[in-house]
Amino acid sequence: MSAHKTKGLAAESSVVVGDGKHKPRLHLRIGGLVALSLLILVAAGAATYLVVGHANKSETINNTQPTSEQLAYKGDYSGAQALLDKQRAQAGSKQAQADVYAQQIAVAMNVQKYDQAKTYAQQAEKLAPSPGTAYMIGYIAELSGDKKTAQTYLQLAINRLDKTKPQYELSLRSYQNELQKVSQ
């Protein structure tokens, strides 16, 4: 025979053993087991984050400072761009600066500031020409209604694709579709 009592995340029961005495046993309820599992996962994730940290400390962002994405999301376009300007000024290589310009393009595009996005794309193109920079200039030109510039830069993006890269076919189809759309 067993009697059940409920306590928090566990259910206590007692089992009668051979000598007639009741020995208590604890059983986790299903909900308690799930909660405990989640707690362990969260703790393990937090510990992993603290132990592993960031691979490159120079790229670590102070968590008390908002990111450009957070500022843009809150509607602070100028603050987001100013933060990215600061990050670009601190970027070492031309490619790193072009990468920051790519972030600035995204922020500008999200608020439909196409002229500003075009300026950032042209700056990225000057620093580190790539299929991506050419594509962005072409895409922004398309959104702005400049079909001739769009066609020129979309074709340039296609011409710059590296056939040895695994994403070549996917990028080629995507760029060709965009060029075809603009050419209609």
N, C-alpha and C positions, 0 to 999 in steps of 0.2 A: 504494500500500500504506500501511496505517496500523497503528501499534502503540498499544495502550491501556495506560495505567497509572492506577490509582485513587489519588486523594489527597483525603481529607476529603469536602467537598461537591461536588468537581469530579472529572471524569475527564479525564486528560491524554492527548492523542493527538498523534501527529506525522504530518504529511503530506509526502510526497515531492513537491517542486516540480521545475520544469523543469531546474534545475542539479544535481539529484540530492541536494540537502541536505534534511535533515529539519527542518521548521519546527514548533515545538510549538503546539498549539491546546488551549484549555480548554473543556470542555462541562460545564455544570451538570447534575447528575442531577436527576431529577424531584423527589425528596425534598429535595434542596438548594434547588431553586427554590421549593418550597412553604415551606420554613423561612425562606428569605430574604424571601419575600413577607409572611409573618406578622411577621417582625421589622420590616419597613418599615411595616406597618399599625399595629403596637403603638407604634412610635416616632412615627408621624404622630398617632395618637390622644393620646399623652402630650403631644406638642408642642401640639396643639390645645387640650387641657385647660389647659396652663400659660399659653398665650397668651390664650385667651378668659376663663378663670377664671369667677368668679361675677359676674353682672350687678350685683348689689346687695351690696356688701361688708358691710353691716350684717347680712345674713342668712347670711354665711359661718360655717360651723361649724368650729371647730378640729378637724382630723382626728385629733388625739391624744386627744380626748374622745369617749367612746362616745355614740351617739345613743340616744334613747328606745327605738327599735326594737331596737337591739342589746341594751340592758339588759333589755328585756322578753323577748327571745328567750332570753337567758341565765337567765331566771327571776327577775330582779331587778325585780319589779313596783313596789315602793316607790321604788326608784331611778329607774325610768322615769317614774313619776308626779311625783316630786320635780323631775326635770329639766324636765318639761313645765310644772310649776307655775312654775318660774323663767323659762322662755321666755314663758309667758303674762303674767307680771308685767312683762316687758320689751316685750311687744307694744304697739304704739301705739294702733291703732284698735280699736273694739269688734268689727269684723269679724275683725281679726287675732287677737284674744283668743278669739273664737268658733271660729276655725280651729284654735287650739291645743286648745280643749275637744274638738273633733272627733277630734283625735289621741288625747286622753285617753280618749274613749269607746271608740275602737278597741282601745287597750291593755287597758282594763277588760273589754271584751267577749271578748277573746282568752283571758282567764283566768276567764271566767264570773262576774265580779263585777258582776252586773246592777244592784244597788243603787247602786254607785259610778258605773256607766255612766249610770244614770238621772239622778243628781245632776249629772253633767257635761253631759248633754243638756239638762236644765232650765236650767242656767247659760247654755249657748250660746243657748237659746231666748230668755232674757231679754235677752241682749246684742244678738243679731242674728237675729230671727225669720225663718225661711225654710222652704221646703218640706222641706229636708233635716233641719232641727232637729225639726220636727214629726214627720217620718217616723221619726227615730231614737227619739224618745220613744214613739211608737206601737209600733215594732218591739220595743223593750226591754220595754214593758208586755206585749206578746204573749208574749215569752219568759218573763216572770215570771208569766204566767197571769192578768193583769188585762185581760180582754177589753174591758170597757167603756172604759177609758182608751185601749187600743189602737185601738178603733174611732173614738173621738173624735179622736185625733191623726192617724190615717191619713187620715180625711176632711179634717181641717184641712190636711194636706200636699197633698192633691188640690186643695183650694180655692185654695191659694197658688200653684199652678203657673202660670207665665207662658206663655200660649198663643203668644207671639211668639218664644219660644226654640226653637232647632232640636231640642233633646232633649225637647220637650214630650210628644210622642206616646209615646215610649219610657218616660219617667217616669210618665206617666198610666197606661199599661198595667201597669207594675210596681207602682205604688201601689194601683191597683184590684185587682190579683191578691192583694196582701197583705191588703187590706181584706176581700175576699171570703173569703179563707182564715180570717180571724179571725171573720167573721160566721157561719160554719157551726157 
